[in-house]
């Protein structure tokens, strides 16, 4: 694949991740979404994954590490939420 296309894809993923995390924060802040909801957690997990890819590509290691932690928190929360569902 052409390196320019890869760079464009990485940038698109980074911007999509930013919009996803921003939207999740807006929805929680306005009371339209619960911070413990699976939707909120998934928005943050997917957004963090996009930031990890984008930050890693650009060599922004502090941002990549922060988003690894952010994603891990979301995944652990989702596991906890799944364990509380009635069977």
ChimeraX commands (.cxc) that place a marker at each C-alpha (Angstrom):
marker #1 position 0.00,0.00,0.00 radius 0.5
marker #1 position 1.20,3.51,-0.80 radius 0.5
marker #1 position 2.67,5.26,2.26 radius 0.5
marker #1 position 0.59,8.37,1.52 radius 0.5
marker #1 position -2.60,6.30,1.73 radius 0.5
marker #1 position -1.44,4.79,5.01 radius 0.5
marker #1 position -0.71,8.25,6.39 radius 0.5
marker #1 position -4.14,9.50,5.31 radius 0.5
marker #1 position -5.80,6.44,6.89 radius 0.5
marker #1 position -3.89,6.95,10.16 radius 0.5
marker #1 position -4.91,10.62,10.23 radius 0.5
marker #1 position -8.54,9.72,9.53 radius 0.5
marker #1 position -8.48,7.16,12.35 radius 0.5
marker #1 position -6.99,9.75,14.71 radius 0.5
marker #1 position -9.65,12.35,13.91 radius 0.5
marker #1 position -12.44,9.77,14.13 radius 0.5
marker #1 position -11.09,8.68,17.53 radius 0.5
marker #1 position -11.02,12.29,18.73 radius 0.5
marker #1 position -14.61,12.86,17.63 radius 0.5
marker #1 position -15.77,9.61,19.23 radius 0.5
marker #1 position -14.21,10.41,22.61 radius 0.5
marker #1 position -15.42,14.00,22.44 radius 0.5
marker #1 position -18.96,12.82,21.61 radius 0.5
marker #1 position -18.93,10.34,24.50 radius 0.5
marker #1 position -17.87,13.10,26.91 radius 0.5
marker #1 position -20.53,15.46,25.56 radius 0.5
marker #1 position -23.25,12.79,25.91 radius 0.5
marker #1 position -22.25,12.01,29.51 radius 0.5
marker #1 position -21.91,15.70,30.41 radius 0.5
marker #1 position -25.38,16.48,29.08 radius 0.5
marker #1 position -26.94,13.47,30.82 radius 0.5
marker #1 position -27.84,11.66,27.61 radius 0.5
marker #1 position -25.53,8.78,28.43 radius 0.5
marker #1 position -24.54,7.16,31.72 radius 0.5
marker #1 position -20.81,6.99,32.42 radius 0.5
marker #1 position -21.18,3.33,33.44 radius 0.5
marker #1 position -23.09,2.36,30.30 radius 0.5
marker #1 position -21.60,-0.10,27.84 radius 0.5
marker #1 position -22.16,2.45,25.05 radius 0.5
marker #1 position -20.00,5.05,26.80 radius 0.5
marker #1 position -17.32,2.48,27.59 radius 0.5
marker #1 position -17.24,1.13,24.01 radius 0.5
marker #1 position -17.01,4.67,22.60 radius 0.5
marker #1 position -13.96,5.25,24.80 radius 0.5
marker #1 position -12.36,1.87,24.09 radius 0.5
marker #1 position -12.68,2.30,20.32 radius 0.5
marker #1 position -11.61,5.95,20.51 radius 0.5
marker #1 position -8.57,5.07,22.63 radius 0.5
marker #1 position -7.62,2.32,20.16 radius 0.5
marker #1 position -7.69,4.89,17.37 radius 0.5
marker #1 position -5.54,7.28,19.40 radius 0.5
marker #1 position -3.07,4.47,20.18 radius 0.5
marker #1 position -2.66,3.79,16.48 radius 0.5
marker #1 position -2.36,7.47,15.56 radius 0.5
marker #1 position -0.06,8.38,18.46 radius 0.5
marker #1 position 2.16,5.37,17.90 radius 0.5
marker #1 position 2.46,6.17,14.20 radius 0.5
marker #1 position 3.58,9.70,15.04 radius 0.5
marker #1 position 5.92,8.59,17.83 radius 0.5
marker #1 position 3.90,10.38,20.52 radius 0.5
marker #1 position 4.61,7.79,23.18 radius 0.5
marker #1 position 3.12,9.66,26.17 radius 0.5
marker #1 position -0.19,9.92,24.32 radius 0.5
marker #1 position -0.02,6.28,23.23 radius 0.5
marker #1 position 0.66,5.10,26.80 radius 0.5
marker #1 position -2.14,7.30,28.18 radius 0.5
marker #1 position -4.56,5.80,25.69 radius 0.5
marker #1 position -3.43,2.26,26.45 radius 0.5
marker #1 position -4.39,2.96,30.08 radius 0.5
marker #1 position -7.64,4.66,28.96 radius 0.5
marker #1 position -8.53,1.65,26.83 radius 0.5
marker #1 position -7.64,-0.81,29.61 radius 0.5
marker #1 position -9.93,1.03,32.04 radius 0.5
marker #1 position -12.76,0.79,29.53 radius 0.5
marker #1 position -12.16,-2.90,28.86 radius 0.5
marker #1 position -12.02,-3.74,32.58 radius 0.5
marker #1 position -15.24,-1.76,33.13 radius 0.5
marker #1 position -16.95,-3.58,30.25 radius 0.5
marker #1 position -15.90,-6.94,31.71 radius 0.5
marker #1 position -17.30,-5.88,35.07 radius 0.5
marker #1 position -20.55,-4.73,33.48 radius 0.5
marker #1 position -20.88,-7.99,31.55 radius 0.5
marker #1 position -20.45,-9.94,34.78 radius 0.5
marker #1 position -23.41,-8.11,36.33 radius 0.5
marker #1 position -25.91,-8.88,33.57 radius 0.5
marker #1 position -28.66,-11.31,34.44 radius 0.5
marker #1 position -28.33,-14.61,32.62 radius 0.5
marker link #1:1,2 radius 0.2
marker link #1:2,3 radius 0.2
marker link #1:3,4 radius 0.2
marker link #1:4,5 radius 0.2
marker link #1:5,6 radius 0.2
marker link #1:6,7 radius 0.2
marker link #1:7,8 radius 0.2
marker link #1:8,9 radius 0.2
marker link #1:9,10 radius 0.2
marker link #1:10,11 radius 0.2
marker link #1:11,12 radius 0.2
marker link #1:12,13 radius 0.2
marker link #1:13,14 radius 0.2
marker link #1:14,15 radius 0.2
marker link #1:15,16 radius 0.2
marker link #1:16,17 radius 0.2
marker link #1:17,18 radius 0.2
marker link #1:18,19 radius 0.2
marker link #1:19,20 radius 0.2
marker link #1:20,21 radius 0.2
marker link #1:21,22 radius 0.2
marker link #1:22,23 radius 0.2
marker link #1:23,24 radius 0.2
marker link #1:24,25 radius 0.2
marker link #1:25,26 radius 0.2
marker link #1:26,27 radius 0.2
marker link #1:27,28 radius 0.2
marker link #1:28,29 radius 0.2
marker link #1:29,30 radius 0.2
marker link #1:30,31 radius 0.2
marker link #1:31,32 radius 0.2
marker link #1:32,33 radius 0.2
marker link #1:33,34 radius 0.2
marker link #1:34,35 radius 0.2
marker link #1:35,36 radius 0.2
marker link #1:36,37 radius 0.2
marker link #1:37,38 radius 0.2
marker link #1:38,39 radius 0.2
marker link #1:39,40 radius 0.2
marker link #1:40,41 radius 0.2
marker link #1:41,42 radius 0.2
marker link #1:42,43 radius 0.2
marker link #1:43,44 radius 0.2
marker link #1:44,45 radius 0.2
marker link #1:45,46 radius 0.2
marker link #1:46,47 radius 0.2
marker link #1:47,48 radius 0.2
marker link #1:48,49 radius 0.2
marker link #1:49,50 radius 0.2
marker link #1:50,51 radius 0.2
marker link #1:51,52 radius 0.2
marker link #1:52,53 radius 0.2
marker link #1:53,54 radius 0.2
marker link #1:54,55 radius 0.2
marker link #1:55,56 radius 0.2
marker link #1:56,57 radius 0.2
marker link #1:57,58 radius 0.2
marker link #1:58,59 radius 0.2
marker link #1:59,60 radius 0.2
marker link #1:60,61 radius 0.2
marker link #1:61,62 radius 0.2
marker link #1:62,63 radius 0.2
marker link #1:63,64 radius 0.2
marker link #1:64,65 radius 0.2
marker link #1:65,66 radius 0.2
marker link #1:66,67 radius 0.2
marker link #1:67,68 radius 0.2
marker link #1:68,69 radius 0.2
marker link #1:69,70 radius 0.2
marker link #1:70,71 radius 0.2
marker link #1:71,72 radius 0.2
marker link #1:72,73 radius 0.2
marker link #1:73,74 radius 0.2
marker link #1:74,75 radius 0.2
marker link #1:75,76 radius 0.2
marker link #1:76,77 radius 0.2
marker link #1:77,78 radius 0.2
marker link #1:78,79 radius 0.2
marker link #1:79,80 radius 0.2
marker link #1:80,81 radius 0.2
marker link #1:81,82 radius 0.2
marker link #1:82,83 radius 0.2
marker link #1:83,84 radius 0.2
marker link #1:84,85 radius 0.2
marker link #1:85,86 radius 0.2
marker link #1:86,87 radius 0.2
view
